[in-house]
Amino acid sequence: MTPPVTRRTLFGGAAAVAGATAAGASLAAPAQAAETAPDAAAGTAGAGGPTGDWTEAELRDRSRVLRLGFTEQEADAWLLVARAGAAFFALPQLHPSDTPDVVDAVHVMQRILMQRPAYKQYRQWGEEEEGGSPAS
C-alpha cells in the first residue's frame, strides 16, 4: 500500500527539485557567487550589478527577462537571487527544514520580481485612462 502524501513529503520533493535546480545554477554561476564578499556584492548592487560578470547562461536568462519588461536593475536582481539560492545550496546542510524555507524565499523573490512589469503596465494604463501622465 502506498503511504499517504503529506505536506512534509511534498516539501521534501519540492526541496529536492529546487536543490537540483540550484545545483545546476551553481554550475552556471560557480563558486564565485559564494566566495564574493558581502561588501563586494553590495558595491555593485546600486550600480547595475556585476555587469560583464555574468555567465553565458545568465546572459541568456537576463535577455529573456529584459524582453519581458524588466528594467536593467530588475534583471540584475533576478540573476542575483538565483545566485544567492545556488550559493545557499552549495553550503553544507545544517538542518533539513532549512531547505524548503530557502526554496520558498527564493520563489517569493522571483514571483515579486516577475510581477513588476505587469504591475507597472497596469498602473500606466490606469493613469492613461484617467488622463494623467504615466507613473514612473
HUCOR-V328026 format. One record per backbone hydrogen bond with DSSP energy under -0.5 kcal/mol. NH is the residue of the N-H (numbers start at 1). CO is the residue of the C=O. If there is no record, write none. Layout:
NH;CO
NH;CO
This chain:
6;4
10;6
11;7
12;8
13;9
14;10
15;11
16;12
17;13
18;14
19;15
20;16
21;17
22;18
23;19
24;20
25;21
26;22
27;23
28;24
29;25
33;30
35;31
36;32
40;37
41;37
42;38
43;39
44;40
44;41
45;41
46;42
47;44
48;45
49;44
51;49
53;50
59;55
60;56
61;57
62;58
63;59
64;60
65;61
66;62
67;63
68;64
69;65
69;66
70;65
75;71
76;72
77;73
78;74
79;75
80;76
81;77
82;78
83;79
84;80
85;81
86;82
87;83
88;84
89;85
90;86
91;87
91;88
98;95
99;96
100;96
101;97
102;98
103;99
104;100
105;101
106;102
107;103
108;104
109;105
110;106
111;107
112;108
113;109
114;110
115;111
116;112
116;113
117;113
119;115
120;116
121;117
122;118
123;119
124;120
125;121
126;122
127;123
128;124
129;125
130;126
131;128
132;127
